[in-house]
Amino acid sequence: MLDKKTTMGWGKIQVDGSEIWDAEPIFKNEKVVFKDWLKLLFYPKKWFLYNFIVKHVKSVIPAQAGIFSRGKIPVFTGMTEAESSIIRVLDIGCGTGSDVISLKKIFGRSVEVYGVDVVNLQMDLAREKIKKYGVWAEVKWYNGQELPFVEDYFDAIYTSDVLGHVADVRSWLSELNRVLKPGGVLAMFSESKLGRHAYVRNYLMSRGLNVDPHAEFHISLYSKNILREYIEASGFEIKKMYSAFWASFLVHPDEFFDKLQNQQKFPILKLINKILYKIKKRLHPYSTALCELYGLVEMYLLGKWVEAQGYVILAKKRYGKE
C-alpha cells in the first residue's frame, strides 16, 4: 500500500497498475508577485495555459460587475444571480492538486478554484496538500465521464496531460463544454500522435521503438488536425494552438534514456542520448531550467507550424450557434 504522505514524482506506476501524478505547486507564497510569475518562464506549457486563464478572468470580473450594476442578469442554468456572479476555475485531471493550489494563489479570494480526478488516492493527497499550503479549494472524485457540476458553471477550465488518457474523447469534450459558461475559456495541453516534424521519434517508432514515457497509458492520441476537428465540433473556437518541444531529443534526453539505452541497435543515437543525459543531469537544475526556457522560445517561434507530440490549445466556448 502507498503511504499517502509519500511524494511519488511524475507518472509513478503502482502495484495495482495505476499511475500517480504528483508535483509541488509553482506558487507557494501567500501572494503571487512579479518575481514569482517569472518562474513560469521555466514551465512553458503552464506559461501559456495560466496566462490565458488569467487574461480571461481579468476581463470577466469588470464585465460581470457592469452587467449586474445595470440589472441585466445573465441566465446560467440552475444558478441564482449571486451564484452566477462568482468566478470559477476548474482543473480537470488535477492529480494531487499542484495546479489547483497555484491557480488559487494567483487569484486569491476573488476566484473559486475546483479540481477533479478519477483516482481517489490522488484526491486524498490533494486535500492534504491544499491544507498544507493554506488555501481553500475543493477537489472531487469523478468517474471520468460526467462532471459533478451544473451547466454553465465555470469561467475557465484548465486541463493538462489528460485527453490522451480519455476513452471517449468526443463525449469528454462535450462535457467540458457543458459546464463552461458561454464565452468561457479552455486552456489545455494534450498529448498527440507523432507529428511529421518529430523526426527522431518517428525514426525510432518506424523501427519498433516507442519512446513515449507513458505509452501504456495513452489510449487516445490524435493528429493535430483531428484534435482541432474534435475540439471545434464540441463547441469551442480555438484561438491558438502551439506544438510543445519539437527538439525534445536534445532538450529532454531523460525521456528517451531508459528505452533507448536498453536497445542493442541505434548506436549513434544511443551515444548522443547518453552524452546529453549525463550533461543535463550533472548540470541540473541549471540545465533543466535552460532547456525549459528554450522550450518557451521554441513554442513562440515554431509552435504554430511544427507538429510534434503534444499541443497547447487555447480555446473559447462559442456563444449559442455562432
C-alpha positions as CSV (number, residue, x, y, z in Angstrom):
1,M,0.0,0.0,0.0
2,L,1.1,3.5,-0.7
3,D,1.8,5.9,2.2
4,K,-0.4,8.9,1.4
5,K,2.3,11.2,2.6
6,T,4.9,9.9,0.1
7,T,5.8,12.2,-2.8
8,M,5.6,10.0,-5.8
9,G,7.0,12.2,-8.6
10,W,5.6,12.3,-12.1
11,G,4.0,9.2,-13.5
12,K,5.0,6.6,-11.0
13,I,3.3,3.2,-11.6
14,Q,1.7,1.4,-8.6
15,V,1.3,-2.3,-8.0
16,D,-2.4,-2.0,-9.0
17,G,-1.4,-0.6,-12.4
18,S,-2.5,3.0,-11.7
19,E,-0.3,5.9,-12.5
20,I,0.1,8.6,-9.8
21,W,0.8,12.2,-10.8
22,D,2.4,14.3,-8.2
23,A,4.3,17.6,-8.1
24,E,4.7,20.6,-5.9
25,P,2.8,23.9,-6.8
26,I,4.8,26.5,-8.6
27,F,3.4,29.3,-6.4
28,K,3.8,28.7,-2.7
29,N,3.7,32.1,-1.1
30,E,0.6,33.8,0.2
31,K,0.6,36.2,-2.7
32,V,1.9,35.9,-6.2
33,V,4.2,38.8,-7.1
34,F,6.0,39.6,-10.3
35,K,9.1,37.7,-9.2
36,D,7.0,34.6,-8.6
37,W,5.4,35.0,-12.0
38,L,8.8,34.9,-13.7
39,K,9.0,31.2,-12.6
40,L,6.6,30.4,-15.3
41,L,9.3,31.1,-17.9
42,F,10.7,27.7,-16.9
43,Y,7.3,26.0,-17.2
44,P,6.5,26.8,-20.9
45,K,3.2,24.8,-21.0
46,K,1.9,26.5,-17.9
47,W,3.1,29.9,-19.1
48,F,0.6,29.7,-21.9
49,L,-2.2,28.0,-20.0
50,Y,-2.1,30.1,-16.9
51,N,-1.7,33.4,-18.8
52,F,-4.7,32.5,-21.0
53,I,-6.9,31.9,-17.9
54,V,-5.7,35.0,-16.1
55,K,-6.3,37.2,-19.1
56,H,-9.8,35.9,-19.4
57,V,-10.6,36.2,-15.6
58,K,-9.4,39.8,-15.6
59,S,-11.7,40.6,-18.5
60,V,-14.7,38.8,-16.9
61,I,-14.6,40.5,-13.4
62,P,-15.3,44.1,-14.6
63,A,-17.7,42.8,-17.2
64,Q,-19.8,41.0,-14.7
65,A,-19.7,43.9,-12.3
66,G,-21.1,46.1,-15.1
67,I,-23.8,43.6,-16.1
68,F,-25.1,43.4,-12.5
69,S,-24.9,47.1,-11.9
70,R,-27.2,47.6,-14.9
71,G,-29.6,45.0,-13.6
72,K,-29.0,42.7,-16.6
73,I,-28.6,39.2,-15.2
74,P,-27.1,36.6,-17.4
75,V,-29.0,33.3,-17.4
76,F,-26.9,30.3,-16.3
77,T,-28.8,27.1,-15.8
78,G,-29.7,26.2,-12.2
79,M,-28.0,29.2,-10.6
80,T,-29.2,32.4,-8.8
81,E,-27.9,35.9,-9.6
82,A,-25.4,35.6,-6.7
83,E,-24.1,32.2,-7.9
84,S,-23.8,33.4,-11.5
85,S,-21.6,36.4,-10.4
86,I,-18.9,34.1,-8.9
87,I,-15.8,33.5,-11.0
88,R,-14.8,29.8,-11.0
89,V,-11.9,27.9,-12.5
90,L,-11.8,24.1,-12.8
91,D,-8.8,21.8,-13.1
92,I,-9.7,18.5,-14.8
93,G,-7.3,15.7,-14.0
94,C,-5.8,17.7,-11.1
95,G,-3.7,14.9,-9.7
96,T,-2.6,15.8,-6.2
97,G,-3.6,19.4,-6.6
98,S,-0.4,21.3,-7.5
99,D,-2.2,23.4,-10.2
100,V,-5.3,23.9,-8.1
101,I,-3.0,25.5,-5.4
102,S,-1.1,27.6,-7.9
103,L,-4.2,28.9,-9.5
104,K,-5.7,29.7,-6.1
105,K,-2.5,31.5,-5.1
106,I,-2.8,33.6,-8.3
107,F,-6.4,34.6,-7.8
108,G,-6.8,34.6,-4.1
109,R,-10.3,35.0,-2.7
110,S,-11.7,36.6,-5.9
111,V,-12.0,33.3,-7.7
112,E,-13.2,29.8,-6.6
113,V,-10.9,27.0,-7.8
114,Y,-12.0,23.4,-8.1
115,G,-10.3,20.2,-9.1
116,V,-11.5,16.8,-10.2
117,D,-9.7,13.5,-10.9
118,V,-10.5,9.8,-11.4
119,V,-8.1,8.5,-8.8
120,N,-9.4,8.6,-5.2
121,L,-5.9,8.3,-3.8
122,Q,-4.9,11.5,-5.6
123,M,-7.9,13.3,-4.2
124,D,-6.8,12.3,-0.6
125,L,-3.3,13.6,-1.4
126,A,-4.7,16.8,-2.9
127,R,-6.8,17.6,0.1
128,E,-3.7,17.2,2.4
129,K,-1.6,19.4,0.1
130,I,-4.3,22.1,-0.1
131,K,-4.3,22.3,3.7
132,K,-0.6,22.4,3.8
133,Y,-0.4,25.4,1.6
134,G,-3.3,27.2,3.4
135,V,-5.7,27.8,0.6
136,W,-9.4,27.0,0.2
137,A,-10.2,24.9,-2.9
138,E,-12.5,22.0,-3.4
139,V,-11.4,18.7,-5.1
140,K,-13.8,15.9,-6.1
141,W,-13.5,12.4,-7.5
142,Y,-15.4,11.9,-10.7
143,N,-15.9,8.9,-13.0
144,G,-14.1,10.3,-16.0
145,Q,-17.3,10.9,-17.9
146,E,-19.9,13.1,-16.1
147,L,-18.6,16.1,-14.3
148,P,-20.4,16.8,-11.0
149,F,-21.4,20.3,-11.8
150,V,-24.4,22.1,-13.4
151,E,-24.3,23.6,-16.8
152,D,-22.5,26.9,-17.5
153,Y,-20.8,26.8,-14.1
154,F,-17.2,27.7,-14.8
155,D,-15.5,30.7,-16.4
156,A,-12.3,28.7,-17.2
157,I,-11.2,25.1,-17.5
158,Y,-7.6,24.1,-17.1
159,T,-6.5,20.5,-18.1
160,S,-3.1,19.2,-18.9
161,D,-1.9,15.7,-20.0
162,V,-5.4,14.3,-19.7
163,L,-7.1,14.0,-23.1
164,G,-4.7,11.2,-24.1
165,H,-6.0,9.0,-21.2
166,V,-9.7,9.5,-22.0
167,A,-11.6,6.6,-23.7
168,D,-14.4,8.7,-25.3
169,V,-12.8,12.0,-26.2
170,R,-15.8,13.4,-28.1
171,S,-18.1,12.8,-25.1
172,W,-15.5,14.2,-22.7
173,L,-15.0,17.4,-24.7
174,S,-18.8,17.9,-24.8
175,E,-18.9,17.5,-21.1
176,L,-16.2,20.2,-20.7
177,N,-18.3,22.4,-22.9
178,R,-21.4,21.8,-20.9
179,V,-20.0,23.0,-17.6
180,L,-18.3,26.0,-19.1
181,K,-20.1,29.3,-19.4
182,P,-20.6,30.7,-22.9
183,G,-17.5,32.7,-23.7
184,G,-15.6,30.8,-21.1
185,V,-12.1,29.6,-21.9
186,L,-10.4,26.1,-22.2
187,A,-6.7,26.1,-21.5
188,M,-5.5,22.6,-22.4
189,F,-2.3,20.7,-23.1
190,S,-2.9,17.4,-24.9
191,E,-0.7,14.6,-26.0
192,S,-1.0,13.7,-29.6
193,K,0.1,11.2,-32.2
194,L,3.6,11.7,-33.5
195,G,3.6,14.7,-35.9
196,R,5.6,14.8,-39.2
197,H,8.3,17.0,-37.7
198,A,9.1,14.6,-34.7
199,Y,11.9,13.3,-36.8
200,V,13.9,11.3,-34.2
201,R,10.8,9.8,-32.5
202,N,9.3,8.9,-35.9
203,Y,12.6,7.2,-36.9
204,L,12.6,5.1,-33.8
205,M,8.9,4.3,-34.0
206,S,9.2,3.1,-37.6
207,R,11.8,0.6,-36.3
208,G,9.7,-0.7,-33.4
209,L,10.7,1.6,-30.5
210,N,8.1,3.9,-28.9
211,V,9.9,6.3,-26.6
212,D,6.7,7.8,-25.2
213,P,7.3,7.5,-21.4
214,H,3.6,7.0,-20.8
215,A,2.8,4.9,-23.9
216,E,1.0,2.2,-21.9
217,F,-1.5,4.8,-20.5
218,H,-2.1,6.7,-23.7
219,I,-5.3,5.4,-25.3
220,S,-6.4,8.4,-27.3
221,L,-3.7,10.1,-29.3
222,Y,-4.7,12.1,-32.4
223,S,-3.0,14.2,-35.1
224,K,-3.1,18.0,-34.9
225,N,-5.9,18.2,-37.5
226,I,-8.1,15.6,-35.8
227,L,-7.6,17.3,-32.4
228,R,-8.6,20.6,-33.9
229,E,-11.7,18.9,-35.5
230,Y,-12.8,17.3,-32.3
231,I,-12.4,20.4,-30.2
232,E,-14.2,22.7,-32.6
233,A,-17.0,20.1,-33.1
234,S,-17.6,20.2,-29.4
235,G,-18.5,23.9,-29.4
236,F,-15.1,25.6,-29.0
237,E,-13.3,28.1,-31.1
238,I,-9.6,27.6,-31.0
239,K,-7.7,30.8,-30.5
240,K,-4.2,29.5,-30.6
241,M,-2.5,26.1,-30.9
242,Y,1.2,25.5,-30.2
243,S,3.3,22.4,-30.6
244,A,5.4,21.7,-27.5
245,F,9.0,20.7,-27.6
246,W,9.8,19.8,-31.2
247,A,13.5,19.4,-30.2
248,S,12.8,17.0,-27.3
249,F,15.6,14.6,-28.2
250,L,18.1,17.4,-27.5
251,V,16.5,19.1,-24.5
252,H,14.7,16.1,-22.9
253,P,17.2,13.3,-23.2
254,D,15.8,11.8,-20.0
255,E,12.5,11.0,-21.8
256,F,14.4,8.8,-24.2
257,F,17.1,7.4,-21.9
258,D,15.6,4.3,-20.4
259,K,14.0,2.8,-23.5
260,L,16.8,3.9,-25.9
261,Q,19.7,2.7,-23.8
262,N,18.1,-0.8,-23.4
263,Q,18.3,-1.3,-27.2
264,Q,21.0,-3.2,-29.0
265,K,20.6,-1.1,-32.1
266,F,20.7,2.7,-32.7
267,P,24.4,3.0,-31.5
268,I,24.8,6.6,-32.7
269,L,21.6,7.9,-31.2
270,K,22.3,6.0,-28.0
271,L,25.7,7.6,-27.7
272,I,24.3,11.1,-28.3
273,N,21.5,10.5,-25.9
274,K,23.8,9.2,-23.2
275,I,26.1,12.3,-23.5
276,L,23.2,14.7,-23.4
277,Y,21.6,12.9,-20.5
278,K,24.8,13.0,-18.4
279,I,25.4,16.6,-19.2
280,K,21.9,17.6,-18.2
281,K,22.0,15.5,-15.1
282,R,25.4,16.9,-14.0
283,L,24.4,20.5,-14.5
284,H,20.9,20.2,-13.0
285,P,19.0,22.3,-12.1
286,Y,20.6,25.0,-14.3
287,S,20.5,22.7,-17.4
288,T,16.9,21.8,-16.8
289,A,15.9,25.5,-16.4
290,L,17.7,26.4,-19.6
291,C,16.1,23.6,-21.5
292,E,12.6,24.7,-20.3
293,L,13.3,28.3,-21.2
294,Y,14.4,27.2,-24.7
295,G,11.1,25.3,-24.9
296,L,9.1,28.5,-24.3
297,V,11.1,30.3,-27.0
298,E,10.7,27.4,-29.4
299,M,6.9,27.4,-28.9
300,Y,6.7,31.1,-29.7
301,L,8.9,30.9,-32.8
302,L,7.9,27.5,-34.2
303,G,5.0,26.2,-32.2
304,K,2.3,27.3,-34.6
305,W,3.9,25.4,-37.5
306,V,5.7,22.3,-36.4
307,E,3.9,19.1,-35.5
308,A,5.5,17.1,-32.7
309,Q,3.7,15.0,-30.0
310,G,1.8,17.5,-27.9
311,Y,-0.1,20.7,-28.2
312,V,-1.0,23.7,-26.0
313,I,-4.6,24.5,-27.0
314,L,-6.2,27.8,-26.1
315,A,-9.9,27.9,-26.9
316,K,-13.1,29.6,-26.1
317,K,-16.7,28.3,-25.8
318,R,-18.8,29.7,-28.6
319,Y,-22.0,31.6,-27.8
320,G,-25.1,29.8,-29.0
321,K,-24.8,28.6,-32.6
322,E,-22.2,31.1,-33.7
